[in-house]
Amino acid sequence: MSNECENIYKLSRTTAGLTQEDAADLLGVAPRTLSDYENGHTRAPDDIVAAMTEKYNSPLLAYYHLKRYSPLGKYLPDLQEPQTHGDMAFQAIIARDELDPAVTSLKQIVADGTIDSDETEGFTSAIDTMRKVNGKIFSVVAYADRLGGKTP
């Protein structure tokens, strides 16, 4: 297992202010089992990670787990998680600025109800841009969720 994912479980727990023993009790697992998940000795099952996500109030935990361990992870957008409130706002602005021309292009392409062969490249480009923007927006929302409604 990667070092990043090994520690995401522990990071989420400690950020939630829980000891390993308290978290294990909340999750209904033995402290040793939780330690094995956190240290990468055992893969955490999806249902346990779902419980961690809820109990730790850490939506990014679910994202990282799925991205690395589920075959569906390949369909999730890549994240560039903001590190500050300014990063969050900047990422949202970049997403908007990238999305606007892609939406305009897509509207023009599908206006006649078909995607002609000479429009395929523009369509693919617009959709690729939307995928990238989706990742930026998800990153902003995940950062905001991690704040837990706290104000600076």
PADRENTI-739147 format. One record per residue (C-alpha): residue number from 1; y, z, x. Coordinates in nm, 3 decimals, decimal comma. Layout:
<marnu seq="NUM" north="Y" up="Z" east="X"/>
...
***
This chain:
<marnu seq="1" north="0,000" up="0,000" east="0,000"/>
<marnu seq="2" north="0,353" up="-0,062" east="0,115"/>
<marnu seq="3" north="0,556" up="0,232" east="0,234"/>
<marnu seq="4" north="0,829" up="0,150" east="-0,019"/>
<marnu seq="5" north="0,597" up="0,177" east="-0,316"/>
<marnu seq="6" north="0,410" up="0,477" east="-0,181"/>
<marnu seq="7" north="0,732" up="0,672" east="-0,185"/>
<marnu seq="8" north="0,887" up="0,538" east="-0,507"/>
<marnu seq="9" north="0,673" up="0,782" east="-0,704"/>
<marnu seq="10" north="0,787" up="1,077" east="-0,491"/>
<marnu seq="11" north="1,149" up="0,959" east="-0,486"/>
<marnu seq="12" north="1,155" up="0,932" east="-0,864"/>
<marnu seq="13" north="1,000" up="1,278" east="-0,901"/>
<marnu seq="14" north="1,238" up="1,447" east="-0,659"/>
<marnu seq="15" north="1,539" up="1,268" east="-0,810"/>
<marnu seq="16" north="1,431" up="1,414" east="-1,144"/>
<marnu seq="17" north="1,440" up="1,758" east="-0,980"/>
<marnu seq="18" north="1,069" up="1,827" east="-1,023"/>
<marnu seq="19" north="0,829" up="1,991" east="-0,784"/>
<marnu seq="20" north="0,495" up="1,823" east="-0,735"/>
<marnu seq="21" north="0,325" up="2,104" east="-0,927"/>
<marnu seq="22" north="0,567" up="2,081" east="-1,222"/>
<marnu seq="23" north="0,536" up="1,703" east="-1,235"/>
<marnu seq="24" north="0,158" up="1,717" east="-1,217"/>
<marnu seq="25" north="0,158" up="1,959" east="-1,510"/>
<marnu seq="26" north="0,389" up="1,731" east="-1,714"/>
<marnu seq="27" north="0,168" up="1,431" east="-1,637"/>
<marnu seq="28" north="-0,160" up="1,611" east="-1,703"/>
<marnu seq="29" north="-0,299" up="1,547" east="-1,355"/>
<marnu seq="30" north="-0,393" up="1,775" east="-1,067"/>
<marnu seq="31" north="-0,126" up="1,827" east="-0,799"/>
<marnu seq="32" north="-0,369" up="1,678" east="-0,545"/>
<marnu seq="33" north="-0,401" up="1,362" east="-0,758"/>
<marnu seq="34" north="-0,023" up="1,327" east="-0,778"/>
<marnu seq="35" north="-0,005" up="1,379" east="-0,403"/>
<marnu seq="36" north="-0,257" up="1,098" east="-0,356"/>
<marnu seq="37" north="-0,042" up="0,864" east="-0,571"/>
<marnu seq="38" north="0,274" up="0,959" east="-0,381"/>
<marnu seq="39" north="0,114" up="0,916" east="-0,041"/>
<marnu seq="40" north="-0,056" up="0,587" east="-0,120"/>
<marnu seq="41" north="-0,412" up="0,719" east="-0,098"/>
<marnu seq="42" north="-0,485" up="0,626" east="-0,460"/>
<marnu seq="43" north="-0,326" up="0,364" east="-0,684"/>
<marnu seq="44" north="-0,147" up="0,528" east="-0,976"/>
<marnu seq="45" north="-0,285" up="0,398" east="-1,309"/>
<marnu seq="46" north="-0,045" up="0,222" east="-1,544"/>
<marnu seq="47" north="-0,061" up="0,497" east="-1,807"/>
<marnu seq="48" north="0,033" up="0,761" east="-1,549"/>
<marnu seq="49" north="0,320" up="0,546" east="-1,421"/>
<marnu seq="50" north="0,438" up="0,500" east="-1,780"/>
<marnu seq="51" north="0,439" up="0,879" east="-1,819"/>
<marnu seq="52" north="0,621" up="0,918" east="-1,484"/>
<marnu seq="53" north="0,881" up="0,665" east="-1,596"/>
<marnu seq="54" north="0,946" up="0,862" east="-1,913"/>
<marnu seq="55" north="0,927" up="1,215" east="-1,766"/>
<marnu seq="56" north="1,131" up="1,127" east="-1,456"/>
<marnu seq="57" north="1,379" up="0,910" east="-1,653"/>
<marnu seq="58" north="1,326" up="0,633" east="-1,400"/>
<marnu seq="59" north="1,300" up="0,281" east="-1,546"/>
<marnu seq="60" north="1,297" up="0,133" east="-1,196"/>
<marnu seq="61" north="0,970" up="0,313" east="-1,129"/>
<marnu seq="62" north="0,798" up="0,102" east="-1,395"/>
<marnu seq="63" north="0,958" up="-0,213" east="-1,255"/>
<marnu seq="64" north="0,845" up="-0,146" east="-0,897"/>
<marnu seq="65" north="0,494" up="-0,053" east="-1,007"/>
<marnu seq="66" north="0,452" up="-0,366" east="-1,219"/>
<marnu seq="67" north="0,611" up="-0,592" east="-0,959"/>
<marnu seq="68" north="0,361" up="-0,479" east="-0,695"/>
<marnu seq="69" north="0,040" up="-0,403" east="-0,882"/>
<marnu seq="70" north="0,030" up="-0,612" east="-1,199"/>
<marnu seq="71" north="-0,046" up="-0,982" east="-1,217"/>
<marnu seq="72" north="0,248" up="-0,993" east="-1,459"/>
<marnu seq="73" north="0,480" up="-0,870" east="-1,183"/>
<marnu seq="74" north="0,529" up="-1,225" east="-1,060"/>
<marnu seq="75" north="0,719" up="-1,297" east="-1,381"/>
<marnu seq="76" north="0,970" up="-1,017" east="-1,325"/>
<marnu seq="77" north="1,302" up="-1,105" east="-1,163"/>
<marnu seq="78" north="1,373" up="-0,998" east="-0,808"/>
<marnu seq="79" north="1,616" up="-0,709" east="-0,781"/>
<marnu seq="80" north="1,904" up="-0,642" east="-0,552"/>
<marnu seq="81" north="1,975" up="-0,292" east="-0,669"/>
<marnu seq="82" north="2,341" up="-0,190" east="-0,654"/>
<marnu seq="83" north="2,412" up="0,105" east="-0,424"/>
<marnu seq="84" north="2,748" up="0,206" east="-0,571"/>
<marnu seq="85" north="2,938" up="0,176" east="-0,896"/>
<marnu seq="86" north="3,148" up="-0,095" east="-0,731"/>
<marnu seq="87" north="2,832" up="-0,286" east="-0,639"/>
<marnu seq="88" north="2,720" up="-0,261" east="-1,000"/>
<marnu seq="89" north="3,046" up="-0,406" east="-1,132"/>
<marnu seq="90" north="3,054" up="-0,675" east="-0,864"/>
<marnu seq="91" north="2,697" up="-0,779" east="-0,943"/>
<marnu seq="92" north="2,783" up="-0,805" east="-1,313"/>
<marnu seq="93" north="3,085" up="-1,023" east="-1,233"/>
<marnu seq="94" north="2,877" up="-1,250" east="-1,007"/>
<marnu seq="95" north="2,613" up="-1,279" east="-1,280"/>
<marnu seq="96" north="2,876" up="-1,382" east="-1,535"/>
<marnu seq="97" north="3,035" up="-1,632" east="-1,297"/>
<marnu seq="98" north="2,695" up="-1,789" east="-1,220"/>
<marnu seq="99" north="2,581" up="-1,786" east="-1,583"/>
<marnu seq="100" north="2,883" up="-1,957" east="-1,739"/>
<marnu seq="101" north="2,836" up="-2,299" east="-1,572"/>
<marnu seq="102" north="2,459" up="-2,286" east="-1,625"/>
<marnu seq="103" north="2,505" up="-2,226" east="-1,998"/>
<marnu seq="104" north="2,764" up="-2,505" east="-2,020"/>
<marnu seq="105" north="2,526" up="-2,742" east="-1,841"/>
<marnu seq="106" north="2,234" up="-2,643" east="-2,060"/>
<marnu seq="107" north="2,436" up="-2,695" east="-2,379"/>
<marnu seq="108" north="2,532" up="-3,045" east="-2,265"/>
<marnu seq="109" north="2,175" up="-3,134" east="-2,170"/>
<marnu seq="110" north="2,017" up="-3,023" east="-2,499"/>
<marnu seq="111" north="2,302" up="-3,128" east="-2,729"/>
<marnu seq="112" north="2,111" up="-3,437" east="-2,842"/>
<marnu seq="113" north="1,788" up="-3,243" east="-2,896"/>
<marnu seq="114" north="1,603" up="-3,396" east="-2,600"/>
<marnu seq="115" north="1,588" up="-3,356" east="-2,226"/>
<marnu seq="116" north="1,594" up="-3,705" east="-2,080"/>
<marnu seq="117" north="1,439" up="-3,784" east="-1,742"/>
<marnu seq="118" north="1,783" up="-3,812" east="-1,582"/>
<marnu seq="119" north="1,865" up="-3,462" east="-1,713"/>
<marnu seq="120" north="1,552" up="-3,289" east="-1,581"/>
<marnu seq="121" north="1,707" up="-3,190" east="-1,249"/>
<marnu seq="122" north="2,013" up="-3,039" east="-1,418"/>
<marnu seq="123" north="1,792" up="-2,858" east="-1,669"/>
<marnu seq="124" north="1,573" up="-2,714" east="-1,394"/>
<marnu seq="125" north="1,880" up="-2,607" east="-1,198"/>
<marnu seq="126" north="2,033" up="-2,434" east="-1,502"/>
<marnu seq="127" north="1,709" up="-2,248" east="-1,576"/>
<marnu seq="128" north="1,669" up="-2,145" east="-1,210"/>
<marnu seq="129" north="2,024" up="-2,008" east="-1,216"/>
<marnu seq="130" north="1,946" up="-1,815" east="-1,534"/>
<marnu seq="131" north="1,640" up="-1,661" east="-1,368"/>
<marnu seq="132" north="1,855" up="-1,542" east="-1,077"/>
<marnu seq="133" north="2,122" up="-1,410" east="-1,312"/>
<marnu seq="134" north="1,853" up="-1,231" east="-1,511"/>
<marnu seq="135" north="1,760" up="-1,042" east="-1,196"/>
<marnu seq="136" north="2,122" up="-0,944" east="-1,133"/>
<marnu seq="137" north="2,169" up="-0,824" east="-1,490"/>
<marnu seq="138" north="1,843" up="-0,630" east="-1,481"/>
<marnu seq="139" north="1,958" up="-0,468" east="-1,156"/>
<marnu seq="140" north="2,287" up="-0,362" east="-1,312"/>
<marnu seq="141" north="2,115" up="-0,219" east="-1,619"/>
<marnu seq="142" north="1,854" up="-0,038" east="-1,407"/>
<marnu seq="143" north="2,130" up="0,113" east="-1,192"/>
<marnu seq="144" north="2,316" up="0,227" east="-1,503"/>
<marnu seq="145" north="1,994" up="0,373" east="-1,648"/>
<marnu seq="146" north="1,935" up="0,558" east="-1,324"/>
<marnu seq="147" north="2,276" up="0,721" east="-1,366"/>
<marnu seq="148" north="2,137" up="0,862" east="-1,689"/>
<marnu seq="149" north="2,468" up="0,842" east="-1,867"/>
<marnu seq="150" north="2,637" up="1,048" east="-1,596"/>
<marnu seq="151" north="2,998" up="0,973" east="-1,522"/>
<marnu seq="152" north="3,118" up="0,959" east="-1,161"/>
***
